[in-house]
Amino acid sequence: MATMFSKKIDGETALVAGLAAGIVAWQGVHWLREADLSGHVALVTGGSRGLGFIVARELLKEGCTVAICARDAAELERARQELDPAAERVFAFPCDVADEAQVQQLVADVTARFGRIDVLVNNAGIIQSGSIRRQTVADFQTAMAIMFWGTVYPTLAVLPQMLERRAGRILNVTSIGGKVAIPHLVPYGSAKFAATGFSQGLRAELARYGITVTTICPGLMRTGSHLNAYFKDGDEREFALFGPMGTLPPFSMDAERAAKQIVRALKRGDAERTLGIPATLAARFNGLFPGLTADLLGLVNRLLPDAPGDGMAGTFRQDRGLEIQERMQSPLFEKLTGWGISAARRFNGLPGPDPTIPEHEREKPVMAT
């Protein structure tokens, strides 16, 4: 009896080991086989600045024709001119991805112009930082509209043509905030968790049709995002914490390196990629010890600025980081966030002149640093 039981255990162990070896071998071949994106048509949402802008540039290097969309038409046109001065392979389409009708029109326009969409990169996002006592229902609605529905609408609009061709690549940029709930970013995290679940479920369902879906979970990156994030009541304390965290190398990742990894994951058809050592460690620790992670983050939250007063009554304005930095007039803070300001300048993240207005009629830029 003992011998039979031992043989059974040995057989099960051998089976598990064989399956593991097979998976590793398959993954190795999978990683070595990168798709050639030359000649593909790619649509990048939120492509006017920051990570979306850099990913569009990387896709351009891969030989793609790239359509970028964003809400701000002037910012979008500046991005197009910087990415492709000759206007041969990058095209700008103003669109609010939170509006389903606009997204349907966007996909129709891009498809009519180029004949198809081979690659969809859902990247549009918004950051609203502040204590839960300062967040409102409208804040959650905005976050969900842009980062969840703004991922669902383009995906469902592009999907019919990909299903018809039985080919296509979808890449959803979520966040480490879609795996670990971060204090003072609850609306953001809620939307990112929803987008991550949508992306993972989509991959499982679409694999049989030859469509790959890749989920990207970045940590903090040096894109200058602190300047375009929104802070409740223009809280300088909140901004003073967020800025260096999103800028200094120990905490944040070089955005250009991140974009290269994102495009490589897209070409390989990877299921998921978490970017940055801090984000990777946080995701793994949370996966092993979710309760402990939540308790530790509760301790971290005690160190963050709290909203004044009692309760949650009232309305709270939101100031962009750019506006707060101009009010602060702090040379020390500007030195601490210098990498972020430089990144914002390089990746079209600072306000600039409207390209559609003649140069002699343009107003002075809001921020010239």
N, C-alpha and C positions, 0 to 999 in steps of 0.2 A: 504493500500500500504506500509506504513512504517513498519507495523507488518510483512508483507511478506518479505520485504527486510531484516529486523532484523533476521527473521528465516533463511533466506538464508545465512547470514553472520555467524550465529551460527552453521549452518550445515557445512559450509566450514571450520570453526575453529575446529569443532569436528573431521572432516575428517583429517585435517592436524595433529592435536594432536594424533589421532589414528595411522596415518602413522609413526609419530615420535616415538611413544611408541613402535610400532612394530619393527622399525629399531634398537632402543636401545636394545630391548629384543633379537633380532636376533644377534646383535653384542656381547651382553653379553654371549650368548651360544657359539658363534663363538670363543670368546677369551678363554672360558673354555675348548674348545675342541682342544688340541694340538696334532699334529700328532706324532707318534712314529717313529723316523728316524733310529732306530736300524736295521742294515742289509742293509741299503740303500747305493748306490754308489753315491758319490758326486764329482763333478769336480769344482775346485776353480781356476780361472784365477788370475794371479798376486799373487800366493800363497806362494812365496818364502820369503816374508818379510812383515813387517808392519801389516796392518789390515787383509790382505788376509791370512797371516801366523796364526794370532790369530783365525780367523774364522775357518780355517782348523783344528786347535787344538780343538775348541769347537765342531765341527762336529765329530771329533774323539771321544770325550767324550760322544757324543750322540749315539755312536755305529756304525757310518758310516765307510765304506771304502772310503778313500779320495785320489783322484788324484789331484796333484797340478801342475801348469804349470807356466813358466816364461821364459824370454829370456836368462838369465844368467845361464848356466848349473851348474857352480860351486856353485853359491849362492843357486840354487835350491836343489842341493845335500846336502848342509849344512842344509838347512831347513828340508829336508826329514830325515836326521840323527837325528836332534834334536827332531822332532815330533814323530818319530817312529824308535828308534835305532835297533829294531829287524827286521825291514823291512817286517812287516806282514800286515799292514793296510794302510800305506801311500806310494804312488808311485809317482815319479817325471817324468814329461814329458816336455822336453824343447820345447818351442813353442813361436813364435811371433804372438800374436792375431791380429796384423794389417795385417797379411798375410793370405788371405783366404785359400790358398792351405795348409798351415801349420795347420790351424785350422781344416780343413776337415780331415787331417791325424791324428791330435790329437784325435778328437772324434772317428774316426775309430779305433785307437789303444786302447783307453780306453774301448770302447765297446767290442772289440775283447777280451780284457783281462778279463773283469768282466761281460760281457754279456749284460750290459745295463748301462745307466746313469739315475739315479732317480732325482738327484738334481744338478742344474747348478748355480754356483755363479759367476757372471760377476763382477770382482773387479779390473782388471788391469787398471792402470792409470799413468799419468805423470803430473807434475806441472812445468809450465814455467812462471816465475814471471818477470814482467817488464812493463814499460810504453808502451802504444800502439805504440808510435813512435819508439820503438825498436823491435816491433813484425813484422814478415815477413809472406808472404804467406806460406812459408814452415813450420812455427810454427803452423799455423792453420791446415795445412794438417796433421802434426804429431799428434796434439791433437785429431783431428777427427778420424784419422786412429786407434789410440789406444783406445780412450774412447767411440767413437760412433761405428765405424765399428768393433772394438774389442769387442763390446757387441752384435752387430747384427750377426757377423759371427758365434760365438759359439751357439747362440740361434737358428739360422736357421739350423745349422748342427745337433743339438740335437733334434729339434722339431719333425721330422718325427717319431722317435721311441716313443716319448712321446704321440703323437697323436695316434699311433697304439695301445698303451696300455691304452689310455685315462686316463693317470695319469702322474704326474710329478710336480716338483717345480722349478721355476726359480726365482732367486733373483738378482736384479741389483743394485749394489752400485753406486749411482750417487753422489750428493753432494748438500749442501745448495747453492753452486755455480751454480746448475742447476735450482734454483728457484729465486735467487737474483743475479744479475750481479755484480760481485765484481771488482773494479778498479785494474788494473795491473795483472789481471788474465783473460783477454778477450778470448784468445784461449781456455783455460781450461773451462771457463764458457760456451762458445759456444758449445763445445763438450758435456758438462754435460747437458745443456738444451736439446740438441738433444736426448741424451740417456734417459733422464727423459720422454720426449714425447713418445719415442719408447716403454718404459716400461709400461707407463700408457695405451697406445693403445693396447699393447699386452695383458694386463690383461683383458680388456674388450672383446677381441676376443676369448681368450682361455678358459675362464671360462666355457663355454658350453661343453668343451671337458674334464673337470676334471683336468685341468692344472692350478695351481695357479702361479701368477706372483706378486712379492713383490718388491716395489721400496724403497730403503733406501737412505735417504738424510742426511748424517752426516755433522756436523759442524767440527771445528778443533778438532783433537784428538792427544793425546800424543803417537805418534808412532815413533818420530824422523824423520818425513817426511821432516823437514827443511834441513836435511843433504843430502837428496837424491833429493830435488827439484833443478831445474835449474834456474839460475839468469842471466839475460842479462848483458853481459860485466863484469860478476863477480862483480856486484855492491854491495859493502859491506854495503851501507846504506840500500838497499833493504833487504839484508840478515839479517841485524841487527834488522829490524822491524818484518820480517816474523818469525824469530826464536823464540823470546819470546812469540809472539801471539799464535804460535802452540805448546807452551810448558807450559806456566803458567796456573794453574788451573782456574782462573777466566774466561779465554778465551777458554780453551781447555778441552776436556773430556777424562777421563781415557779410554784407548783403550780396555782394557779387559772387562770393564763394557759395552762398546759399542758393542763388539763382542757377549756378552751374549744376549743383547737386539736384535741384528740382528738375531741370531739363533732362539730366541723365536718368532720373527715376521715371520720367515720362517716356523716354526712349526705350527703357527696359520693360516698361509696363509693370513696375513694382506696385505691390498692393498698398504699402504705406511707408512713409519715411518721416522720422522725427529729426529735426535739424537742431544742432547745437548740443554740446555736452551737458550744460545745466538742464535743458529740456529733456534730454534722453534719460538722465539720472532721475529727474522728477517723475517722469512717466513710469519708469520701472519701479521706483520706490512706491508710488501710489498703487501700482498694480499688485504689489506684494502686501502692502500695509495700508489699505485705504482709510481705515479708521484712524490710525496713527497719523497719517498725512493730514487728515482733516483737523485733528487736534493740534498738530504743530502749526498749521496755517491759522488756526484760531489764536495761537499765541502771537504769531506774526501780526495778525490784525490789531492786537492791542497796542502795537507800536505805531500804527498808521493814524493819520489825522481823523478825528471823529467829527461828525456834524454838530454844530452848536445847538443848544436847546434840547427839549424833550420831544419824543414822538416823531412822526413823519409828516406832519401837516405842512402845507405851503408848497410853493413852486420854486424851482431853482434854475437860475440861468446857467448856460454852459459857455465857457470861454475857450477858445482855441489856445494851444500852447504858445503859438506865435504872439498872441495878444498879451499873454501873461509875461512872457520873456521881455517884451518891450516895456512893460510896466516895471518889472523888477530892476532893470538897468544894473545887473550884477556882473562885473567883469569876471569874478571867480566862477560863477555859475556858467558863464559862456566858455571859460577855459575847460571846465569839467565836461561840458557837452560839445566841445569843439568838433570831435569826430562826427557827432550827429548832425551838427550844422553843416559841416562839409559834405556829408552824405546827402542831406536835403538839397543842397545846392547842385550836386552832381546828378541827382536823380529826379530833378524837376519838382522838388518838394517845397520850394519857396515861391511866394507870389512873384509874378513877373509881368511884363507888359502884354497887353492883348495883341496877338499877332495880326488881328484883323483891323487894327486902328493904325493909321499912318504915324510914323515915328514922331513927327513934330507935334502931334496932337495927344501923345501919351502922357499920362500922369506919372509922377515919381513912384517907383515900387514901394509897397508897404514896408518891406524890410530889406535893407541893403547890405546887411552883414554877411 
